[in-house]
Amino acid sequence: MPARSRALSRAPLAPTLLPRLWLALAALIFASLTLAAHADERVVRIGYQKYGTLVLLKGRGNLEPKLKALGYRVQWSEFPSGPPLLEALNAGAIDFGSAGETPPIFAQAASDALTYVAHEPAAPKGEAILVPKASPIQSVADLRGKKVALNKGSNVHYLLVRALESAGLSLADITPVYLAPADGRAAFERGAVEAWVIWDPFFAAAEAGGNARVLADGTGLVPNHQFYLSSREFSARNGAELDAVVAAVAEVDAWAKDNTDAAAKELSPSVGIPAPILAAALKRQTYGIRPLDAAVTTEQQRIADTFHGLGLVPKAIDIAGAVRKPGS
């Protein structure tokens, strides 16, 4: 090596280079720590629909600090209805979500991955069979031979079954047209179906539209519970985190009970329905998040047995075996 090169190699680094090297080293250390933290990051994945307590919980941000204290963050995923949400739960794509009575039964028929965590009290007035105001149909018995729109596997599926039974009919006496809520309303409004079975807030929106008449709601026919569900795996491994989620849901639920107008205003942007209509729906809702007791478990078992008897689910379903035990 030439003398000049050897001298340069032994020369101290220029002072202006030292800050750059320290910055580069600090950036490298920060990146390493960030990657390590991300690798250790724990997440609670929650599925929600556009309407309901979980939307309020997401918007109000009550859950995040509770889970942060336990070393978790929250990941929210929106679903159009209960059936696809519970498909995601079965597939391990989410850890927690809510749905009406019927979707969990269809989900249990496909997998034993879910567990019932809590429920809201019965709200039979929150779903209904609608007909156009000028329709000649005056009773459920008049649905014989008619096209009836509904979301397959949703809570209103059971309402339709029970309403038909009460009138001495069965699903074989009508033509079910299985449509998601938006498509169901479009079919109803253009006269492609004679009746539409739907839940709030879409029920309230149809009433406000001025061309819908209630043929029957769930009163005396169905309880119409809302269930909160988790995967068995998450429930078994993350009891404290699951309890924190349920506690946060209960807090928002209690607030909404006493503040329906404010809750409606908060929900309106996400649902795309005016606040006064949502307030009407919220006033038909029931409040008070609680674990499943024997009576609710029996009611849910009755629904499962009904769908199995109709051949709509391929096997008998055990509800009690899927209910989360206290303290687990």
C-alpha positions as CSV (number, residue, x, y, z in Angstrom):
1,M,0.0,0.0,0.0
2,P,1.4,3.4,-0.9
3,A,2.5,5.6,2.1
4,R,-0.2,8.2,1.4
5,S,-2.9,5.5,1.4
6,R,-1.6,4.0,4.7
7,A,-1.6,7.5,6.2
8,L,-5.1,8.1,5.2
9,S,-6.3,4.7,6.6
10,R,-4.8,5.7,10.0
11,A,-6.2,9.2,9.9
12,P,-9.1,10.0,12.3
13,L,-12.5,10.3,10.9
14,A,-13.5,13.8,10.0
15,P,-15.7,15.4,12.7
16,T,-18.5,16.0,10.2
17,L,-18.8,12.3,9.6
18,L,-19.3,11.3,13.3
19,P,-22.9,12.7,13.6
20,R,-23.9,10.9,10.4
21,L,-22.5,7.6,11.7
22,W,-24.3,8.0,15.0
23,L,-27.6,8.8,13.3
24,A,-27.2,5.8,11.0
25,L,-26.4,3.6,14.0
26,A,-29.4,4.9,16.0
27,A,-31.7,4.4,13.0
28,L,-30.4,0.8,12.7
29,I,-31.1,0.2,16.4
30,F,-34.6,1.7,16.2
31,A,-35.5,-0.4,13.2
32,S,-34.3,-3.5,15.0
33,L,-36.3,-2.7,18.1
34,T,-39.4,-1.9,15.9
35,L,-39.2,-5.2,14.1
36,A,-38.8,-7.1,17.4
37,A,-41.8,-5.3,18.9
38,H,-43.9,-6.0,15.8
39,A,-42.9,-9.7,16.0
40,D,-44.1,-9.8,19.6
41,E,-47.2,-7.7,19.0
42,R,-50.4,-9.2,20.2
43,V,-53.7,-8.3,18.5
44,V,-57.4,-8.8,19.3
45,R,-59.3,-9.0,16.0
46,I,-62.9,-7.9,16.2
47,G,-65.5,-8.3,13.5
48,Y,-68.4,-5.9,13.4
49,Q,-71.4,-5.0,11.3
50,K,-72.4,-1.5,10.3
51,Y,-75.0,-1.2,13.1
52,G,-74.9,-2.1,16.7
53,T,-72.9,-1.8,19.9
54,L,-69.6,-2.9,18.4
55,V,-69.8,0.0,15.9
56,L,-70.3,2.4,18.8
57,L,-67.4,0.8,20.7
58,K,-65.1,1.2,17.7
59,G,-66.1,4.8,17.2
60,R,-65.8,5.9,20.8
61,G,-62.4,4.2,21.3
62,N,-63.2,2.8,24.8
63,L,-61.6,-0.6,24.1
64,E,-58.2,0.4,23.0
65,P,-56.8,1.7,26.3
66,K,-58.2,-1.4,28.1
67,L,-56.4,-3.8,25.8
68,K,-53.3,-1.6,25.6
69,A,-52.9,-2.1,29.4
70,L,-52.8,-5.9,28.8
71,G,-50.3,-5.6,25.9
72,Y,-52.7,-5.8,23.0
73,R,-54.0,-3.7,20.2
74,V,-57.3,-3.9,18.4
75,Q,-57.8,-4.7,14.7
76,W,-61.4,-4.0,13.4
77,S,-62.9,-5.7,10.3
78,E,-66.4,-4.8,8.9
79,F,-68.8,-7.5,7.6
80,P,-72.2,-7.0,5.8
81,S,-74.1,-9.4,8.0
82,G,-73.8,-12.1,10.6
83,P,-73.2,-15.2,8.4
84,P,-70.0,-14.0,6.7
85,L,-68.7,-12.6,10.1
86,L,-69.1,-16.0,11.6
87,E,-67.5,-17.7,8.6
88,A,-64.5,-15.5,9.4
89,L,-64.6,-16.6,13.0
90,N,-64.7,-20.2,12.0
91,A,-61.8,-19.7,9.7
92,G,-59.6,-18.1,12.4
93,A,-59.6,-14.6,10.7
94,I,-61.2,-12.8,13.7
95,D,-61.3,-13.5,17.4
96,F,-64.6,-11.9,18.5
97,G,-67.8,-10.6,17.0
98,S,-71.6,-10.4,17.3
99,A,-74.6,-11.8,15.4
100,G,-78.2,-12.6,15.8
101,E,-79.7,-16.0,16.8
102,T,-79.5,-18.0,13.6
103,P,-76.0,-17.3,12.1
104,P,-74.2,-19.0,15.1
105,I,-76.3,-22.2,14.5
106,F,-75.3,-22.4,10.8
107,A,-71.7,-21.7,11.9
108,Q,-71.8,-24.5,14.5
109,A,-73.0,-26.8,11.8
110,A,-69.9,-26.1,9.8
111,S,-67.4,-26.1,12.6
112,D,-67.0,-26.3,16.4
113,A,-64.7,-23.3,16.5
114,L,-67.0,-20.8,18.1
115,T,-68.1,-20.2,21.7
116,Y,-71.0,-18.1,23.0
117,V,-69.7,-15.4,25.3
118,A,-72.6,-13.1,26.1
119,H,-76.0,-11.9,24.8
120,E,-78.4,-9.0,24.8
121,P,-81.9,-9.5,26.1
122,A,-84.7,-10.5,23.7
123,A,-85.8,-7.7,21.3
124,P,-88.7,-9.2,19.3
125,K,-89.9,-5.9,18.0
126,G,-86.6,-5.3,16.2
127,E,-87.4,-7.5,13.2
128,A,-90.5,-7.9,11.1
129,I,-92.2,-9.2,8.0
130,L,-93.1,-6.3,5.7
131,V,-95.5,-5.9,2.9
132,P,-96.3,-2.9,0.7
133,K,-98.9,-0.6,2.2
134,A,-101.4,-1.2,-0.6
135,S,-100.8,-5.0,-0.6
136,P,-103.9,-7.2,-0.3
137,I,-101.9,-9.4,2.1
138,Q,-103.5,-8.9,5.5
139,S,-102.2,-11.9,7.4
140,V,-99.2,-14.3,7.4
141,A,-101.6,-17.0,6.0
142,D,-102.0,-14.8,2.9
143,L,-98.3,-15.4,2.1
144,R,-99.1,-18.8,0.7
145,G,-97.7,-19.0,-2.9
146,K,-95.9,-15.6,-2.5
147,K,-92.3,-14.6,-3.0
148,V,-90.7,-13.5,0.3
149,A,-87.3,-11.9,0.4
150,L,-84.9,-12.6,3.3
151,N,-81.2,-13.0,4.1
152,K,-80.6,-16.8,4.3
153,G,-79.2,-17.9,7.6
154,S,-79.9,-14.6,9.4
155,N,-82.0,-14.1,12.5
156,V,-85.1,-13.3,10.3
157,H,-84.9,-16.7,8.8
158,Y,-86.2,-18.1,12.1
159,L,-88.8,-15.4,12.3
160,L,-90.2,-16.4,9.0
161,V,-90.3,-20.1,9.9
162,R,-92.1,-19.4,13.2
163,A,-94.5,-17.0,11.6
164,L,-95.4,-19.5,8.9
165,E,-95.9,-22.2,11.5
166,S,-98.2,-20.0,13.5
167,A,-100.4,-19.6,10.4
168,G,-100.3,-23.4,9.6
169,L,-97.8,-23.0,6.7
170,S,-94.2,-24.0,6.1
171,L,-91.4,-22.7,3.9
172,A,-92.6,-25.1,1.2
173,D,-95.8,-23.0,1.0
174,I,-93.9,-19.8,-0.1
175,T,-91.1,-19.0,-2.5
176,P,-88.1,-17.8,-0.4
177,V,-85.9,-15.3,-2.3
178,Y,-82.6,-15.1,-0.5
179,L,-81.2,-11.6,-0.7
180,A,-78.9,-9.4,1.3
181,P,-80.6,-6.4,3.0
182,A,-79.9,-3.8,0.2
183,D,-80.9,-6.2,-2.5
184,G,-84.0,-7.2,-0.5
185,R,-85.2,-3.7,-0.2
186,A,-84.6,-3.0,-3.9
187,A,-86.7,-6.1,-4.8
188,F,-89.4,-5.1,-2.3
189,E,-89.7,-1.6,-3.6
190,R,-89.9,-2.6,-7.3
191,G,-92.5,-5.3,-6.6
192,A,-90.3,-8.3,-7.4
193,V,-91.3,-9.9,-4.1
194,E,-94.6,-9.7,-2.2
195,A,-93.0,-9.5,1.3
196,W,-89.6,-8.8,2.9
197,V,-88.4,-10.1,6.3
198,I,-85.8,-7.8,7.7
199,W,-84.2,-6.5,10.9
200,D,-83.4,-3.1,12.3
201,P,-82.1,-0.6,11.3
202,F,-83.1,-1.6,7.7
203,F,-86.6,-2.3,9.1
204,A,-86.9,1.2,10.5
205,A,-85.5,2.7,7.3
206,A,-88.2,0.8,5.2
207,E,-90.9,2.1,7.6
208,A,-89.6,5.6,7.2
209,G,-89.7,5.2,3.4
210,G,-93.5,5.3,3.6
211,N,-94.4,2.2,1.5
212,A,-94.0,-0.6,4.1
213,R,-96.6,-2.1,6.4
214,V,-95.7,-4.5,9.3
215,L,-97.5,-7.8,8.7
216,A,-95.9,-9.3,11.8
217,D,-93.0,-8.6,14.1
218,G,-91.3,-11.1,16.4
219,T,-93.6,-10.5,19.3
220,G,-94.9,-13.9,20.6
221,L,-92.9,-15.7,17.9
222,V,-89.2,-15.3,18.5
223,P,-86.9,-13.8,21.2
224,N,-84.5,-12.1,18.7
225,H,-81.3,-12.2,20.8
226,Q,-78.0,-10.7,19.8
227,F,-75.1,-12.8,20.7
228,Y,-71.4,-12.0,21.3
229,L,-69.1,-14.8,20.2
230,S,-65.5,-15.7,20.3
231,S,-63.3,-18.5,18.9
232,R,-62.8,-21.4,21.3
233,E,-59.0,-21.0,20.9
234,F,-59.0,-17.3,21.7
235,S,-61.3,-17.8,24.6
236,A,-59.2,-20.6,26.1
237,R,-55.9,-18.6,25.8
238,N,-57.0,-15.1,26.3
239,G,-59.6,-15.0,29.1
240,A,-58.5,-11.7,30.6
241,E,-58.5,-10.0,27.2
242,L,-61.9,-11.4,26.4
243,D,-63.3,-10.2,29.7
244,A,-61.9,-6.7,28.9
245,V,-63.7,-6.7,25.5
246,V,-67.0,-7.8,27.1
247,A,-66.6,-5.1,29.8
248,A,-66.0,-2.4,27.2
249,V,-69.1,-3.6,25.2
250,A,-71.2,-3.5,28.4
251,E,-70.0,0.1,29.1
252,V,-71.0,1.4,25.7
253,D,-74.3,-0.6,25.8
254,A,-75.2,1.1,29.1
255,W,-74.3,4.5,27.7
256,A,-76.5,3.9,24.5
257,K,-79.4,2.9,26.7
258,D,-79.6,6.3,28.3
259,N,-78.4,8.3,25.2
260,T,-80.3,6.9,22.2
261,D,-80.4,10.1,20.3
262,A,-76.6,10.7,20.7
263,A,-75.9,7.1,19.8
264,A,-78.0,7.4,16.7
265,K,-76.0,10.5,15.7
266,E,-72.7,8.6,16.2
267,L,-74.0,5.6,14.2
268,S,-75.5,7.5,11.3
269,P,-72.3,8.1,9.3
270,S,-71.2,4.5,9.3
271,V,-74.7,3.1,8.6
272,G,-75.7,5.7,6.1
273,I,-79.1,6.1,7.6
274,P,-80.4,9.4,9.1
275,A,-80.1,9.6,12.9
276,P,-83.9,10.0,13.6
277,I,-84.5,6.6,11.9
278,L,-81.7,5.0,13.8
279,A,-83.1,6.4,17.0
280,A,-86.4,4.6,16.3
281,A,-84.5,1.4,15.8
282,L,-82.4,1.9,19.0
283,K,-85.6,2.4,21.0
284,R,-86.7,-1.1,19.9
285,Q,-83.4,-2.5,21.0
286,T,-82.8,-4.0,24.4
287,Y,-79.9,-3.4,26.7
288,G,-77.8,-5.2,29.3
289,I,-74.9,-7.4,28.2
290,R,-74.9,-10.6,30.2
291,P,-73.6,-14.2,30.1
292,L,-76.0,-16.9,28.7
293,D,-78.2,-18.5,31.3
294,A,-80.1,-21.7,31.1
295,A,-83.3,-20.1,29.6
296,V,-81.4,-18.3,26.8
297,T,-79.4,-21.5,26.1
298,T,-82.6,-23.5,25.9
299,E,-84.2,-20.9,23.5
300,Q,-81.2,-21.1,21.2
301,Q,-81.3,-24.9,21.3
302,R,-84.9,-24.7,20.2
303,I,-83.9,-22.7,17.2
304,A,-81.1,-25.1,16.4
305,D,-83.4,-28.1,16.6
306,T,-86.0,-26.3,14.4
307,F,-83.4,-25.8,11.6
308,H,-82.1,-29.3,11.9
309,G,-85.7,-30.7,11.7
310,L,-86.2,-28.7,8.5
311,G,-83.0,-30.1,7.0
312,L,-81.5,-26.6,6.8
313,V,-78.5,-27.6,9.0
314,P,-77.0,-31.0,8.3
315,K,-76.5,-32.2,11.9
316,A,-77.8,-31.8,15.4
317,I,-76.3,-28.8,17.2
318,D,-75.3,-28.7,20.9
319,I,-75.7,-25.1,22.2
320,A,-74.8,-25.8,25.9
321,G,-71.5,-27.3,24.9
322,A,-70.5,-24.1,23.0
323,V,-71.4,-21.7,25.9
324,R,-68.4,-20.2,27.6
325,K,-68.1,-21.3,31.2
326,P,-67.8,-18.6,33.9
327,G,-64.2,-17.9,34.7
328,S,-62.8,-19.6,31.6
